[in-house]
Amino acid sequence: MPSDDNFCLPIIVTENLLKIVSLSADYAYEVTSMTFFVKQLVISSFEVNKKELT
């Protein structure tokens, strides 16, 4: 019985680690695309401000 638990535990840990990794990958992708979007927004607003100034 204890040997069964010892076999099951690493599998559970591995599955949870894989879930965490995939979640953080999704999160990183979201953050990256948001950052890119915000950067584009800032750049375009600067462009508009330059046109209005000149």
N, C-alpha and C positions, 0 to 999 in steps of 0.2 A: 504493500500500500504506500509506504513513504517513497519508494522508488518511483511510483506513478506520479506523485506530486512533484518530485524533482524533475521529472520529464516534462510535465505540463507547464510548470512555472516559466522556463525560458521561452516557450512558445507564446504564452500570454504576454510576457514582457516585450518580446520581439514584435508582436502584433500591435501593441500599444505604441511602441517606438515608431513603427511604420506609420501609424495614424498621425502621431505628432509631427513626424517629418513631412507628410503630405499636407497637413494643415498649415504648417509654417511655410511650406513652399507656396501654397495658395495665398497665404497672407502676404508673403514677400512680393508675389506677383501683383497683388492688389495695390500694395504700397508703392511699388515701382511705377505702375501705370498711373496711379493718382499723382505721384510726384511729377511724372512727365507731363500730365495734363495741366497741373498747376504751373509748371515751368512755361508751357506753351501759352497759358493764360497771361502770365506776367509779361512775357516777351511781347505778345500782341498788344497788351495795354500800354507798354512802353512805346511801341511803334505808333499807336494812336496819339499818345501824348506828344511825341516828337512832331507828328504832322500838325497837331493843333498849335504847337509853339512856333513852328516856322511859317 
